[in-house]
Amino acid sequence: MTHTLVASATKEIIIGFDQPFCVIGERINPTGRKKLAAEMEAGNFDTVIADALAQVAAGATMLDINAGVTAVNPNETEPPLMVETLKIVQELVDIPLAIDSSVSSAIKAGLEVAKGRPLVNSVTGEVEKLEEILPLIKKYDVPVVAISNDETGISEDPDVRFEVAKKIVEHAADYGIKPHDIVVDPLVMPIGAMGTAGQQVFALVRRLRNELGVNTTCGLSNISFGLPHRHGINASFIPMVIASGMTSAIMNPCRPQEMEAVRAANVLVGTDANCGNWIQTYRDYKPAAGGAPVAPVASSGRSGGRRGGRAARRGAT
Protein backbone atom coordinates (compact mmCIF):
# COMPACT_ATOMS: atom_id res chain seq x y z
CA MET A 1 0.00 0.00 0.00
CA THR A 2 1.38 3.40 -1.01
CA HIS A 3 1.76 5.77 1.94
CA THR A 4 3.08 9.32 1.60
CA LEU A 5 4.11 10.74 4.96
CA VAL A 6 3.79 14.48 5.56
CA ALA A 7 4.32 16.11 8.92
CA SER A 8 4.44 19.31 10.92
CA ALA A 9 6.58 19.67 14.01
CA THR A 10 3.96 17.81 16.05
CA LYS A 11 1.60 15.97 13.71
CA GLU A 12 2.01 13.29 11.06
CA ILE A 13 -0.48 12.68 8.25
CA ILE A 14 -0.52 9.79 5.80
CA ILE A 15 -1.76 10.27 2.24
CA GLY A 16 -2.83 6.89 0.94
CA PHE A 17 -5.46 4.76 -0.74
CA ASP A 18 -6.58 3.37 2.63
CA GLN A 19 -6.60 6.78 4.36
CA PRO A 20 -9.21 9.56 4.59
CA PHE A 21 -9.03 11.96 1.66
CA CYS A 22 -6.36 14.61 2.27
CA VAL A 23 -7.77 18.13 1.97
CA ILE A 24 -4.98 20.60 1.16
CA GLY A 25 -6.28 24.09 1.90
CA GLU A 26 -5.65 26.46 -1.02
CA ARG A 27 -6.43 29.88 0.46
CA ILE A 28 -2.92 31.11 1.32
CA ASN A 29 -2.14 31.94 -2.27
CA PRO A 30 -2.01 35.52 -3.63
CA THR A 31 -2.52 34.38 -7.23
CA GLY A 32 -5.66 36.14 -8.42
CA ARG A 33 -6.11 37.82 -5.03
CA LYS A 34 -4.79 41.36 -5.49
CA LYS A 35 -5.63 42.45 -1.94
CA LEU A 36 -3.81 39.51 -0.38
CA ALA A 37 -0.82 40.00 -2.68
CA ALA A 38 -0.57 43.68 -1.72
CA GLU A 39 -0.86 42.86 1.99
CA MET A 40 1.83 40.17 1.89
CA GLU A 41 4.17 42.37 -0.14
CA ALA A 42 3.72 45.10 2.48
CA GLY A 43 4.46 42.69 5.33
CA ASN A 44 0.84 42.50 6.50
CA PHE A 45 -0.12 38.89 7.29
CA ASP A 46 -3.55 39.49 8.86
CA THR A 47 -5.39 37.76 6.01
CA VAL A 48 -2.86 34.91 5.93
CA ILE A 49 -3.50 34.34 9.65
CA ALA A 50 -7.27 34.53 9.22
CA ASP A 51 -7.22 32.15 6.26
CA ALA A 52 -4.97 29.67 8.07
CA LEU A 53 -7.24 29.54 11.11
CA ALA A 54 -10.44 29.37 9.05
CA GLN A 55 -9.19 26.49 6.92
CA VAL A 56 -8.07 24.46 9.93
CA ALA A 57 -11.41 25.09 11.64
CA ALA A 58 -13.20 23.91 8.49
CA GLY A 59 -11.32 20.60 8.49
CA ALA A 60 -8.23 21.01 6.27
CA THR A 61 -5.71 18.20 6.56
CA MET A 62 -2.85 20.35 5.25
CA LEU A 63 -2.32 23.95 4.17
CA ASP A 64 -0.74 25.02 0.89
CA ILE A 65 1.58 28.04 1.22
CA ASN A 66 2.24 30.19 -1.84
CA ALA A 67 4.13 33.50 -1.66
CA GLY A 68 4.24 34.46 -5.34
CA VAL A 69 2.99 38.02 -5.01
CA THR A 70 4.58 39.30 -8.20
CA ALA A 71 6.07 38.06 -11.44
CA VAL A 72 8.78 40.74 -11.21
CA ASN A 73 12.11 39.32 -9.98
CA PRO A 74 10.52 36.28 -8.29
CA ASN A 75 13.96 34.78 -7.59
CA GLU A 76 14.65 37.77 -5.33
CA THR A 77 11.24 38.60 -3.89
CA GLU A 78 9.69 35.19 -3.36
CA PRO A 79 12.22 33.33 -1.16
CA PRO A 80 12.18 35.76 1.82
CA LEU A 81 8.40 36.09 1.65
CA MET A 82 8.01 32.31 1.54
CA VAL A 83 10.21 32.02 4.63
CA GLU A 84 8.24 34.64 6.55
CA THR A 85 4.87 33.15 5.60
CA LEU A 86 5.93 29.63 6.54
CA LYS A 87 7.27 30.78 9.90
CA ILE A 88 4.01 32.55 10.75
CA VAL A 89 1.70 29.74 9.65
CA GLN A 90 3.61 26.86 11.22
CA GLU A 91 3.61 28.67 14.58
CA LEU A 92 -0.12 29.28 14.20
CA VAL A 93 -1.39 25.79 13.32
CA ASP A 94 -0.11 22.27 13.89
CA ILE A 95 -1.07 20.56 10.61
CA PRO A 96 1.48 19.84 7.84
CA LEU A 97 2.21 22.40 5.13
CA ALA A 98 2.88 22.34 1.40
CA ILE A 99 5.55 24.67 -0.02
CA ASP A 100 3.97 25.89 -3.25
CA SER A 101 6.25 27.60 -5.77
CA SER A 102 7.63 27.31 -9.28
CA VAL A 103 10.77 29.14 -8.14
CA SER A 104 13.43 26.69 -7.00
CA SER A 105 15.16 29.26 -4.76
CA ALA A 106 11.86 29.84 -2.91
CA ILE A 107 11.38 26.09 -2.45
CA LYS A 108 14.92 25.75 -1.10
CA ALA A 109 14.46 28.68 1.27
CA GLY A 110 11.17 27.20 2.47
CA LEU A 111 12.70 23.78 3.07
CA GLU A 112 15.39 25.33 5.21
CA VAL A 113 12.87 26.71 7.71
CA ALA A 114 9.94 24.29 7.43
CA LYS A 115 9.40 22.02 10.41
CA GLY A 116 8.53 18.37 10.05
CA ARG A 117 8.13 16.90 6.56
CA PRO A 118 6.37 19.34 4.21
CA LEU A 119 5.06 18.52 0.75
CA VAL A 120 6.78 20.39 -2.10
CA ASN A 121 4.38 21.69 -4.73
CA SER A 122 5.72 21.11 -7.36
CA VAL A 123 7.91 19.72 -10.13
CA THR A 124 7.00 19.28 -13.80
CA GLY A 125 8.37 16.95 -16.44
CA GLU A 126 10.63 19.64 -17.89
CA VAL A 127 14.21 18.36 -17.68
CA GLU A 128 15.50 21.68 -16.33
CA LYS A 129 12.90 21.65 -13.54
CA LEU A 130 13.57 18.01 -12.70
CA GLU A 131 17.26 18.73 -12.31
CA GLU A 132 16.56 21.78 -10.13
CA ILE A 133 13.92 20.30 -7.82
CA LEU A 134 14.66 16.59 -7.46
CA PRO A 135 18.06 17.12 -5.74
CA LEU A 136 16.24 19.26 -3.14
CA ILE A 137 13.63 16.54 -2.64
CA LYS A 138 16.38 13.99 -2.06
CA LYS A 139 18.48 16.25 0.19
CA TYR A 140 15.60 17.22 2.50
CA ASP A 141 13.84 13.83 2.23
CA VAL A 142 10.40 15.28 1.46
CA PRO A 143 7.57 14.28 -0.90
CA VAL A 144 6.78 16.24 -4.05
CA VAL A 145 3.79 16.95 -6.28
CA ALA A 146 4.57 15.93 -9.87
CA ILE A 147 2.54 17.84 -12.47
CA SER A 148 1.90 16.02 -15.74
CA ASN A 149 3.20 18.59 -18.20
CA ASP A 150 6.61 19.14 -19.73
CA GLU A 151 8.40 21.22 -22.38
CA THR A 152 5.57 20.50 -24.83
CA GLY A 153 2.97 22.07 -22.53
CA ILE A 154 -0.24 20.51 -21.23
CA SER A 155 -1.55 17.80 -23.51
CA GLU A 156 -5.27 17.19 -23.94
CA ASP A 157 -4.41 13.53 -24.51
CA PRO A 158 -4.58 11.64 -21.17
CA ASP A 159 -2.13 9.03 -22.44
CA VAL A 160 0.48 11.74 -22.95
CA ARG A 161 -0.13 13.10 -19.44
CA PHE A 162 0.31 9.58 -18.05
CA GLU A 163 3.62 9.20 -19.87
CA VAL A 164 4.86 12.52 -18.47
CA ALA A 165 3.99 11.32 -14.95
CA LYS A 166 5.79 8.06 -15.63
CA LYS A 167 8.85 9.98 -16.85
CA ILE A 168 8.92 12.00 -13.62
CA VAL A 169 8.63 8.87 -11.46
CA GLU A 170 11.45 7.19 -13.40
CA HIS A 171 13.64 10.30 -13.27
CA ALA A 172 13.05 10.57 -9.53
CA ALA A 173 14.16 6.97 -9.11
CA ASP A 174 17.55 7.98 -10.53
CA TYR A 175 17.92 10.21 -7.47
CA GLY A 176 16.81 7.46 -5.09
CA ILE A 177 13.33 8.97 -4.60
CA LYS A 178 10.67 6.30 -4.14
CA PRO A 179 7.24 6.38 -5.82
CA HIS A 180 5.53 6.74 -2.45
CA ASP A 181 7.10 10.20 -2.15
CA ILE A 182 5.65 11.37 -5.46
CA VAL A 183 2.08 12.68 -5.55
CA VAL A 184 1.01 13.04 -9.18
CA ASP A 185 -1.27 15.82 -10.39
CA PRO A 186 -2.71 14.44 -13.66
CA LEU A 187 -4.12 17.88 -14.48
CA VAL A 188 -7.89 18.29 -14.38
CA MET A 189 -9.24 20.04 -17.46
CA PRO A 190 -12.32 22.32 -17.29
CA ILE A 191 -15.42 20.24 -18.04
CA GLY A 192 -17.03 23.30 -19.67
CA ALA A 193 -14.29 23.37 -22.31
CA MET A 194 -13.71 19.63 -22.65
CA GLY A 195 -16.72 17.39 -22.22
CA THR A 196 -14.59 14.30 -21.52
CA ALA A 197 -12.52 15.97 -18.78
CA GLY A 198 -14.21 14.05 -15.98
CA GLN A 199 -13.92 10.70 -17.70
CA GLN A 200 -10.28 11.45 -18.52
CA VAL A 201 -9.24 12.17 -14.95
CA PHE A 202 -11.13 9.18 -13.52
CA ALA A 203 -9.33 6.87 -15.94
CA LEU A 204 -5.97 8.59 -15.38
CA VAL A 205 -6.18 8.31 -11.61
CA ARG A 206 -6.92 4.59 -11.87
CA ARG A 207 -3.92 4.09 -14.18
CA LEU A 208 -1.61 6.10 -11.92
CA ARG A 209 -2.69 4.01 -8.94
CA ASN A 210 -2.57 0.62 -10.65
CA GLU A 211 0.44 1.03 -12.93
CA LEU A 212 2.71 3.48 -11.08
CA GLY A 213 1.50 2.96 -7.50
CA VAL A 214 1.49 6.67 -6.72
CA ASN A 215 -0.82 8.92 -4.76
CA THR A 216 -2.59 11.69 -6.65
CA THR A 217 -3.84 15.23 -6.21
CA CYS A 218 -5.37 18.03 -8.27
CA GLY A 219 -6.49 21.62 -8.24
CA LEU A 220 -10.06 20.58 -7.58
CA SER A 221 -11.92 23.67 -8.76
CA ASN A 222 -10.32 23.44 -12.22
CA ILE A 223 -13.09 21.00 -13.18
CA SER A 224 -15.76 23.72 -12.92
CA PHE A 225 -13.83 26.67 -14.35
CA GLY A 226 -16.04 28.93 -16.46
CA LEU A 227 -19.34 27.42 -15.33
CA PRO A 228 -22.09 28.91 -13.16
CA HIS A 229 -22.71 27.46 -9.67
CA ARG A 230 -19.23 25.96 -9.56
CA HIS A 231 -19.62 24.55 -6.03
CA GLY A 232 -22.30 22.16 -7.26
CA ILE A 233 -19.98 20.72 -9.92
CA ASN A 234 -17.08 20.55 -7.45
CA ALA A 235 -19.14 18.78 -4.82
CA SER A 236 -20.30 16.16 -7.31
CA PHE A 237 -16.79 15.69 -8.70
CA ILE A 238 -15.26 14.98 -5.27
CA PRO A 239 -16.85 11.58 -4.49
CA MET A 240 -16.44 10.44 -8.09
CA VAL A 241 -12.72 11.19 -8.20
CA ILE A 242 -12.22 9.71 -4.72
CA ALA A 243 -13.96 6.54 -5.84
CA SER A 244 -11.55 6.44 -8.79
CA GLY A 245 -8.61 6.46 -6.37
CA MET A 246 -7.54 10.08 -5.94
CA THR A 247 -6.09 10.56 -2.47
CA SER A 248 -5.82 14.34 -2.03
CA ALA A 249 -6.82 17.66 -3.56
CA ILE A 250 -5.88 21.30 -3.29
CA MET A 251 -9.21 22.95 -2.54
CA ASN A 252 -11.07 25.45 -0.37
CA PRO A 253 -12.17 23.66 2.83
CA CYS A 254 -14.26 26.67 3.83
CA ARG A 255 -16.99 25.61 1.39
CA PRO A 256 -19.33 23.40 3.48
CA GLN A 257 -20.94 21.74 0.46
CA GLU A 258 -17.58 20.48 -0.77
CA MET A 259 -16.30 19.38 2.63
CA GLU A 260 -19.57 17.50 3.20
CA ALA A 261 -18.91 15.65 -0.06
CA VAL A 262 -15.39 14.75 1.11
CA ARG A 263 -16.64 13.42 4.44
CA ALA A 264 -19.46 11.47 2.80
CA ALA A 265 -17.04 9.94 0.29
CA ASN A 266 -14.76 8.88 3.15
CA VAL A 267 -17.73 7.07 4.70
CA LEU A 268 -18.73 5.39 1.46
CA VAL A 269 -15.26 4.16 0.44
CA GLY A 270 -14.54 2.91 3.95
CA THR A 271 -11.82 5.30 5.13
CA ASP A 272 -14.00 6.76 7.90
CA ALA A 273 -14.10 3.75 10.23
CA ASN A 274 -17.55 3.14 11.69
CA CYS A 275 -18.59 6.55 10.30
CA GLY A 276 -16.82 8.03 13.30
CA ASN A 277 -15.75 11.36 11.83
CA TRP A 278 -19.10 11.84 10.08
CA ILE A 279 -20.99 11.28 13.34
CA GLN A 280 -18.65 13.48 15.34
CA THR A 281 -18.92 16.30 12.80
CA TYR A 282 -22.66 16.16 12.13
CA ARG A 283 -24.21 14.74 15.30
CA ASP A 284 -25.73 18.15 16.11
CA TYR A 285 -26.47 19.12 12.52
CA LYS A 286 -29.71 20.98 11.94
CA PRO A 287 -30.82 22.69 8.72
CA ALA A 288 -31.14 26.45 8.85
CA ALA A 289 -34.41 28.23 8.32
CA GLY A 290 -35.70 27.53 4.83
CA GLY A 291 -33.71 24.32 4.58
CA ALA A 292 -30.35 25.90 3.85
CA PRO A 293 -27.44 23.86 5.24
CA VAL A 294 -25.50 25.11 8.25
CA ALA A 295 -21.74 24.64 8.21
CA PRO A 296 -20.74 22.27 11.02
CA VAL A 297 -17.75 22.82 13.24
CA ALA A 298 -15.11 20.39 12.02
CA SER A 299 -14.01 17.92 14.65
CA SER A 300 -11.90 15.44 12.77
CA GLY A 301 -9.16 15.39 15.38
CA ARG A 302 -6.60 15.89 12.61
CA SER A 303 -5.98 19.61 12.85
CA GLY A 304 -5.70 22.42 15.33
CA GLY A 305 -3.94 25.62 16.29
CA ARG A 306 -1.54 26.79 18.96
CA ARG A 307 -2.05 30.53 18.68
CA GLY A 308 -5.79 30.68 18.21
CA GLY A 309 -5.99 33.71 20.50
CA ARG A 310 -4.16 35.89 18.01
CA ALA A 311 -6.50 38.29 16.27
CA ALA A 312 -7.81 37.04 12.94
CA ARG A 313 -9.46 39.99 11.27
CA ARG A 314 -10.91 38.41 8.15
CA GLY A 315 -12.18 34.93 7.43
CA ALA A 316 -11.74 33.04 4.18
CA THR A 317 -14.41 33.38 1.55
RATA-V825321 format. One record per helix or strand of 2 or more residues. SS is the DSSP state (h for helix, s for strand). FROM is the first residue (numbers start at 1). TO is the last residue. Records with the same first field share a line. If there is no record, write none. Layout:
# RATA-V825321
SS = FROM-TO / FROM-TO
This chain:
# RATA-V825321
s = 3-7 / 12-16 / 22-25 / 62-66 / 97-100 / 119-124 / 143-147 / 182-185 / 215-217 / 248-251
h = 34-41 / 46-58 / 74-92 / 104-113 / 127-140 / 158-174 / 179-181 / 197-212 / 220-224 / 230-244 / 256-269 / 273-282 / 289-291
